[in-house]
């Protein structure tokens, strides 16, 4: 999903010190109870932002490359 919404690896690293960053997002993703919905969303081509049903949506949207610094 991070790739699909053009998340910035640099922003992942910066955010990590404040909110658990990439490792926490990965754990949330692996434990997600709605992985089937996510898979369908990804197969549909994704979008410019993470879907609202994603537990990582707020984090992913903050680290998008098209977002501000």
PDB file as gemmi writes it, atoms N, CA and C in Angstrom:
CRYST1    1.000    1.000    1.000  90.00  90.00  90.00 P 1                      
ATOM      1  N   UNK A   1       0.830  -1.185   0.000  1.00  0.00           N  
ATOM      2  CA  UNK A   1       0.000   0.000   0.000  1.00  0.00           C  
ATOM      3  C   UNK A   1       0.873   1.247   0.000  1.00  0.00           C  
ATOM      4  N   UNK A   2       1.959   1.226   0.746  1.00  0.00           N  
ATOM      5  CA  UNK A   2       2.847   2.389   0.803  1.00  0.00           C  
ATOM      6  C   UNK A   2       3.341   2.761  -0.597  1.00  0.00           C  
ATOM      7  N   UNK A   3       3.685   1.776  -1.385  1.00  0.00           N  
ATOM      8  CA  UNK A   3       4.137   2.029  -2.751  1.00  0.00           C  
ATOM      9  C   UNK A   3       2.992   2.584  -3.583  1.00  0.00           C  
ATOM     10  N   UNK A   4       1.823   2.019  -3.403  1.00  0.00           N  
ATOM     11  CA  UNK A   4       0.651   2.423  -4.180  1.00  0.00           C  
ATOM     12  C   UNK A   4       0.300   3.899  -3.998  1.00  0.00           C  
ATOM     13  N   UNK A   5       0.525   4.442  -2.808  1.00  0.00           N  
ATOM     14  CA  UNK A   5       0.188   5.851  -2.572  1.00  0.00           C  
ATOM     15  C   UNK A   5       1.427   6.748  -2.606  1.00  0.00           C  
ATOM     16  N   UNK A   6       2.555   6.210  -3.071  1.00  0.00           N  
ATOM     17  CA  UNK A   6       3.806   6.955  -3.194  1.00  0.00           C  
ATOM     18  C   UNK A   6       4.308   7.500  -1.850  1.00  0.00           C  
ATOM     19  N   UNK A   7       4.369   6.632  -0.860  1.00  0.00           N  
ATOM     20  CA  UNK A   7       4.888   7.036   0.457  1.00  0.00           C  
ATOM     21  C   UNK A   7       6.398   7.231   0.372  1.00  0.00           C  
ATOM     22  N   UNK A   8       6.898   8.207   1.068  1.00  0.00           N  
ATOM     23  CA  UNK A   8       8.315   8.547   1.062  1.00  0.00           C  
ATOM     24  C   UNK A   8       9.061   7.762   2.137  1.00  0.00           C  
ATOM     25  N   UNK A   9      10.092   7.042   1.743  1.00  0.00           N  
ATOM     26  CA  UNK A   9      10.904   6.293   2.725  1.00  0.00           C  
ATOM     27  C   UNK A   9      11.568   7.255   3.703  1.00  0.00           C  
ATOM     28  N   UNK A  10      11.982   8.407   3.231  1.00  0.00           N  
ATOM     29  CA  UNK A  10      12.608   9.399   4.109  1.00  0.00           C  
ATOM     30  C   UNK A  10      11.620   9.853   5.174  1.00  0.00           C  
ATOM     31  N   UNK A  11      10.383  10.080   4.792  1.00  0.00           N  
ATOM     32  CA  UNK A  11       9.376  10.503   5.766  1.00  0.00           C  
ATOM     33  C   UNK A  11       9.040   9.387   6.738  1.00  0.00           C  
ATOM     34  N   UNK A  12       9.108   8.123   6.271  1.00  0.00           N  
ATOM     35  CA  UNK A  12       8.920   7.000   7.187  1.00  0.00           C  
ATOM     36  C   UNK A  12       9.927   7.113   8.317  1.00  0.00           C  
ATOM     37  N   UNK A  13      11.194   7.347   7.969  1.00  0.00           N  
ATOM     38  CA  UNK A  13      12.264   7.408   8.961  1.00  0.00           C  
ATOM     39  C   UNK A  13      12.057   8.563   9.933  1.00  0.00           C  
ATOM     40  N   UNK A  14      11.663   9.709   9.425  1.00  0.00           N  
ATOM     41  CA  UNK A  14      11.443  10.880  10.280  1.00  0.00           C  
ATOM     42  C   UNK A  14      10.277  10.636  11.227  1.00  0.00           C  
ATOM     43  N   UNK A  15       9.190  10.095  10.730  1.00  0.00           N  
ATOM     44  CA  UNK A  15       8.008   9.848  11.551  1.00  0.00           C  
ATOM     45  C   UNK A  15       8.241   8.751  12.575  1.00  0.00           C  
ATOM     46  N   UNK A  16       9.158   7.859  12.279  1.00  0.00           N  
ATOM     47  CA  UNK A  16       9.382   6.705  13.156  1.00  0.00           C  
ATOM     48  C   UNK A  16       9.699   7.129  14.588  1.00  0.00           C  
ATOM     49  N   UNK A  17      10.464   8.167  14.757  1.00  0.00           N  
ATOM     50  CA  UNK A  17      10.821   8.586  16.101  1.00  0.00           C  
ATOM     51  C   UNK A  17       9.627   9.120  16.874  1.00  0.00           C  
ATOM     52  N   UNK A  18       8.572   9.519  16.187  1.00  0.00           N  
ATOM     53  CA  UNK A  18       7.415  10.097  16.856  1.00  0.00           C  
ATOM     54  C   UNK A  18       6.254   9.133  17.060  1.00  0.00           C  
ATOM     55  N   UNK A  19       6.044   8.210  16.143  1.00  0.00           N  
ATOM     56  CA  UNK A  19       4.844   7.374  16.237  1.00  0.00           C  
ATOM     57  C   UNK A  19       5.074   5.908  15.907  1.00  0.00           C  
ATOM     58  N   UNK A  20       6.271   5.432  16.058  1.00  0.00           N  
ATOM     59  CA  UNK A  20       6.537   4.026  15.811  1.00  0.00           C  
ATOM     60  C   UNK A  20       6.915   3.737  14.374  1.00  0.00           C  
ATOM     61  N   UNK A  21       6.563   4.603  13.463  1.00  0.00           N  
ATOM     62  CA  UNK A  21       6.958   4.529  12.067  1.00  0.00           C  
ATOM     63  C   UNK A  21       6.682   3.233  11.348  1.00  0.00           C  
ATOM     64  N   UNK A  22       7.592   2.919  10.449  1.00  0.00           N  
ATOM     65  CA  UNK A  22       7.422   1.788   9.549  1.00  0.00           C  
ATOM     66  C   UNK A  22       7.254   0.452  10.276  1.00  0.00           C  
ATOM     67  N   UNK A  23       8.057   0.153  11.297  1.00  0.00           N  
ATOM     68  CA  UNK A  23       7.872  -1.135  11.991  1.00  0.00           C  
ATOM     69  C   UNK A  23       6.458  -1.286  12.570  1.00  0.00           C  
ATOM     70  N   UNK A  24       5.936  -0.225  13.158  1.00  0.00           N  
ATOM     71  CA  UNK A  24       4.585  -0.283  13.724  1.00  0.00           C  
ATOM     72  C   UNK A  24       3.552  -0.452  12.616  1.00  0.00           C  
ATOM     73  N   UNK A  25       3.736   0.277  11.513  1.00  0.00           N  
ATOM     74  CA  UNK A  25       2.810   0.155  10.379  1.00  0.00           C  
ATOM     75  C   UNK A  25       2.822  -1.269   9.836  1.00  0.00           C  
ATOM     76  N   UNK A  26       3.999  -1.875   9.761  1.00  0.00           N  
ATOM     77  CA  UNK A  26       4.097  -3.264   9.283  1.00  0.00           C  
ATOM     78  C   UNK A  26       3.360  -4.226  10.208  1.00  0.00           C  
ATOM     79  N   UNK A  27       3.533  -4.040  11.511  1.00  0.00           N  
ATOM     80  CA  UNK A  27       2.836  -4.923  12.466  1.00  0.00           C  
ATOM     81  C   UNK A  27       1.321  -4.764  12.334  1.00  0.00           C  
ATOM     82  N   UNK A  28       0.861  -3.521  12.197  1.00  0.00           N  
ATOM     83  CA  UNK A  28      -0.585  -3.298  12.009  1.00  0.00           C  
ATOM     84  C   UNK A  28      -1.078  -3.990  10.750  1.00  0.00           C  
ATOM     85  N   UNK A  29      -0.303  -3.886   9.691  1.00  0.00           N  
ATOM     86  CA  UNK A  29      -0.685  -4.488   8.417  1.00  0.00           C  
ATOM     87  C   UNK A  29      -0.751  -6.016   8.528  1.00  0.00           C  
ATOM     88  N   UNK A  30       0.270  -6.600   9.127  1.00  0.00           N  
ATOM     89  CA  UNK A  30       0.305  -8.059   9.255  1.00  0.00           C  
ATOM     90  C   UNK A  30      -0.825  -8.604  10.127  1.00  0.00           C  
ATOM     91  N   UNK A  31      -1.277  -7.828  11.091  1.00  0.00           N  
ATOM     92  CA  UNK A  31      -2.342  -8.263  11.990  1.00  0.00           C  
ATOM     93  C   UNK A  31      -3.721  -7.763  11.558  1.00  0.00           C  
ATOM     94  N   UNK A  32      -3.813  -7.154  10.414  1.00  0.00           N  
ATOM     95  CA  UNK A  32      -5.057  -6.520   9.970  1.00  0.00           C  
ATOM     96  C   UNK A  32      -6.188  -7.537   9.763  1.00  0.00           C  
ATOM     97  N   UNK A  33      -7.350  -7.261  10.359  1.00  0.00           N  
ATOM     98  CA  UNK A  33      -8.483  -8.163  10.195  1.00  0.00           C  
ATOM     99  C   UNK A  33      -9.223  -7.962   8.865  1.00  0.00           C  
ATOM    100  N   UNK A  34      -8.852  -6.930   8.118  1.00  0.00           N  
ATOM    101  CA  UNK A  34      -9.544  -6.669   6.843  1.00  0.00           C  
ATOM    102  C   UNK A  34      -8.575  -6.718   5.665  1.00  0.00           C  
ATOM    103  N   UNK A  35      -7.629  -7.643   5.724  1.00  0.00           N  
ATOM    104  CA  UNK A  35      -6.625  -7.783   4.675  1.00  0.00           C  
ATOM    105  C   UNK A  35      -7.257  -8.054   3.306  1.00  0.00           C  
ATOM    106  N   UNK A  36      -8.387  -8.732   3.280  1.00  0.00           N  
ATOM    107  CA  UNK A  36      -9.061  -9.023   2.009  1.00  0.00           C  
ATOM    108  C   UNK A  36      -9.508  -7.724   1.331  1.00  0.00           C  
ATOM    109  N   UNK A  37     -10.027  -6.787   2.120  1.00  0.00           N  
ATOM    110  CA  UNK A  37     -10.436  -5.490   1.564  1.00  0.00           C  
ATOM    111  C   UNK A  37      -9.228  -4.750   1.000  1.00  0.00           C  
ATOM    112  N   UNK A  38      -8.130  -4.819   1.715  1.00  0.00           N  
ATOM    113  CA  UNK A  38      -6.899  -4.171   1.276  1.00  0.00           C  
ATOM    114  C   UNK A  38      -6.425  -4.784  -0.039  1.00  0.00           C  
ATOM    115  N   UNK A  39      -6.432  -6.086  -0.119  1.00  0.00           N  
ATOM    116  CA  UNK A  39      -5.995  -6.760  -1.336  1.00  0.00           C  
ATOM    117  C   UNK A  39      -6.847  -6.336  -2.520  1.00  0.00           C  
ATOM    118  N   UNK A  40      -8.151  -6.268  -2.324  1.00  0.00           N  
ATOM    119  CA  UNK A  40      -9.045  -5.812  -3.404  1.00  0.00           C  
ATOM    120  C   UNK A  40      -8.713  -4.384  -3.816  1.00  0.00           C  
ATOM    121  N   UNK A  41      -8.456  -3.533  -2.824  1.00  0.00           N  
ATOM    122  CA  UNK A  41      -8.135  -2.139  -3.097  1.00  0.00           C  
ATOM    123  C   UNK A  41      -6.845  -2.041  -3.910  1.00  0.00           C  
ATOM    124  N   UNK A  42      -5.838  -2.814  -3.511  1.00  0.00           N  
ATOM    125  CA  UNK A  42      -4.567  -2.809  -4.224  1.00  0.00           C  
ATOM    126  C   UNK A  42      -4.718  -3.348  -5.643  1.00  0.00           C  
ATOM    127  N   UNK A  43      -5.497  -4.402  -5.807  1.00  0.00           N  
ATOM    128  CA  UNK A  43      -5.722  -4.971  -7.137  1.00  0.00           C  
ATOM    129  C   UNK A  43      -6.467  -3.995  -8.038  1.00  0.00           C  
ATOM    130  N   UNK A  44      -7.257  -3.112  -7.433  1.00  0.00           N  
ATOM    131  CA  UNK A  44      -8.001  -2.115  -8.197  1.00  0.00           C  
ATOM    132  C   UNK A  44      -7.143  -0.927  -8.614  1.00  0.00           C  
ATOM    133  N   UNK A  45      -5.869  -0.944  -8.268  1.00  0.00           N  
ATOM    134  CA  UNK A  45      -4.975   0.113  -8.703  1.00  0.00           C  
ATOM    135  C   UNK A  45      -4.656   1.150  -7.649  1.00  0.00           C  
ATOM    136  N   UNK A  46      -5.273   1.064  -6.487  1.00  0.00           N  
ATOM    137  CA  UNK A  46      -4.976   2.022  -5.430  1.00  0.00           C  
ATOM    138  C   UNK A  46      -5.530   3.401  -5.727  1.00  0.00           C  
ATOM    139  N   UNK A  47      -4.938   4.397  -5.121  1.00  0.00           N  
ATOM    140  CA  UNK A  47      -5.400   5.775  -5.270  1.00  0.00           C  
ATOM    141  C   UNK A  47      -4.300   6.710  -4.790  1.00  0.00           C  
ATOM    142  N   UNK A  48      -4.635   7.975  -4.694  1.00  0.00           N  
ATOM    143  CA  UNK A  48      -3.657   8.963  -4.235  1.00  0.00           C  
ATOM    144  C   UNK A  48      -3.510   8.989  -2.723  1.00  0.00           C  
ATOM    145  N   UNK A  49      -4.361   8.287  -2.025  1.00  0.00           N  
ATOM    146  CA  UNK A  49      -4.303   8.244  -0.564  1.00  0.00           C  
ATOM    147  C   UNK A  49      -4.719   6.855  -0.098  1.00  0.00           C  
ATOM    148  N   UNK A  50      -4.308   6.519   1.098  1.00  0.00           N  
ATOM    149  CA  UNK A  50      -4.711   5.228   1.666  1.00  0.00           C  
ATOM    150  C   UNK A  50      -6.225   5.230   1.888  1.00  0.00           C  
ATOM    151  N   UNK A  51      -6.856   4.074   1.743  1.00  0.00           N  
ATOM    152  CA  UNK A  51      -8.300   4.011   1.948  1.00  0.00           C  
ATOM    153  C   UNK A  51      -8.662   4.223   3.419  1.00  0.00           C  
ATOM    154  N   UNK A  52      -9.814   4.768   3.645  1.00  0.00           N  
ATOM    155  CA  UNK A  52     -10.236   5.098   5.009  1.00  0.00           C  
ATOM    156  C   UNK A  52     -10.347   3.871   5.910  1.00  0.00           C  
ATOM    157  N   UNK A  53     -10.558   2.688   5.341  1.00  0.00           N  
ATOM    158  CA  UNK A  53     -10.693   1.485   6.168  1.00  0.00           C  
ATOM    159  C   UNK A  53      -9.342   0.975   6.685  1.00  0.00           C  
ATOM    160  N   UNK A  54      -8.248   1.501   6.186  1.00  0.00           N  
ATOM    161  CA  UNK A  54      -6.915   1.022   6.557  1.00  0.00           C  
ATOM    162  C   UNK A  54      -6.500   1.532   7.937  1.00  0.00           C  
ATOM    163  N   UNK A  55      -6.084   0.641   8.840  1.00  0.00           N  
ATOM    164  CA  UNK A  55      -5.623   1.070  10.159  1.00  0.00           C  
ATOM    165  C   UNK A  55      -4.386   1.977  10.087  1.00  0.00           C  
ATOM    166  N   UNK A  56      -3.645   1.923   8.989  1.00  0.00           N  
ATOM    167  CA  UNK A  56      -2.461   2.753   8.793  1.00  0.00           C  
ATOM    168  C   UNK A  56      -2.730   3.990   7.944  1.00  0.00           C  
ATOM    169  N   UNK A  57      -3.957   4.255   7.607  1.00  0.00           N  
ATOM    170  CA  UNK A  57      -4.282   5.345   6.675  1.00  0.00           C  
ATOM    171  C   UNK A  57      -3.698   6.692   7.101  1.00  0.00           C  
ATOM    172  N   UNK A  58      -3.895   7.077   8.330  1.00  0.00           N  
ATOM    173  CA  UNK A  58      -3.402   8.387   8.779  1.00  0.00           C  
ATOM    174  C   UNK A  58      -1.882   8.470   8.640  1.00  0.00           C  
ATOM    175  N   UNK A  59      -1.185   7.427   9.081  1.00  0.00           N  
ATOM    176  CA  UNK A  59       0.270   7.406   8.983  1.00  0.00           C  
ATOM    177  C   UNK A  59       0.718   7.442   7.525  1.00  0.00           C  
ATOM    178  N   UNK A  60       0.156   6.564   6.705  1.00  0.00           N  
ATOM    179  CA  UNK A  60       0.556   6.498   5.300  1.00  0.00           C  
ATOM    180  C   UNK A  60       0.293   7.808   4.569  1.00  0.00           C  
ATOM    181  N   UNK A  61      -0.830   8.428   4.844  1.00  0.00           N  
ATOM    182  CA  UNK A  61      -1.138   9.691   4.179  1.00  0.00           C  
ATOM    183  C   UNK A  61      -0.186  10.803   4.598  1.00  0.00           C  
ATOM    184  N   UNK A  62       0.328  10.729   5.817  1.00  0.00           N  
ATOM    185  CA  UNK A  62       1.297  11.738   6.265  1.00  0.00           C  
ATOM    186  C   UNK A  62       2.658  11.555   5.636  1.00  0.00           C  
ATOM    187  N   UNK A  63       3.002  10.349   5.212  1.00  0.00           N  
ATOM    188  CA  UNK A  63       4.323  10.112   4.650  1.00  0.00           C  
ATOM    189  C   UNK A  63       4.319  10.032   3.113  1.00  0.00           C  
ATOM    190  N   UNK A  64       3.236  10.408   2.502  1.00  0.00           N  
ATOM    191  CA  UNK A  64       3.169  10.410   1.037  1.00  0.00           C  
ATOM    192  C   UNK A  64       4.182  11.387   0.467  1.00  0.00           C  
ATOM    193  N   UNK A  65       4.778  11.040  -0.671  1.00  0.00           N  
ATOM    194  CA  UNK A  65       5.793  11.898  -1.292  1.00  0.00           C  
ATOM    195  C   UNK A  65       5.194  13.198  -1.811  1.00  0.00           C  
ATOM    196  N   UNK A  66       3.925  13.192  -2.151  1.00  0.00           N  
ATOM    197  CA  UNK A  66       3.311  14.415  -2.673  1.00  0.00           C  
ATOM    198  C   UNK A  66       2.835  15.329  -1.572  1.00  0.00           C  
ATOM    199  N   UNK A  67       2.936  14.877  -0.335  1.00  0.00           N  
ATOM    200  CA  UNK A  67       2.546  15.725   0.810  1.00  0.00           C  
ATOM    201  C   UNK A  67       3.645  16.731   1.072  1.00  0.00           C  
ATOM    202  N   UNK A  68       3.359  17.712   1.883  1.00  0.00           N  
ATOM    203  CA  UNK A  68       4.346  18.741   2.216  1.00  0.00           C  
ATOM    204  C   UNK A  68       5.536  18.160   2.968  1.00  0.00           C  
ATOM    205  N   UNK A  69       6.545  18.977   3.258  1.00  0.00           N  
ATOM    206  CA  UNK A  69       7.767  18.482   3.913  1.00  0.00           C  
ATOM    207  C   UNK A  69       7.540  17.935   5.301  1.00  0.00           C  
TER     208      UNK A  69                                                      
END                                                                             
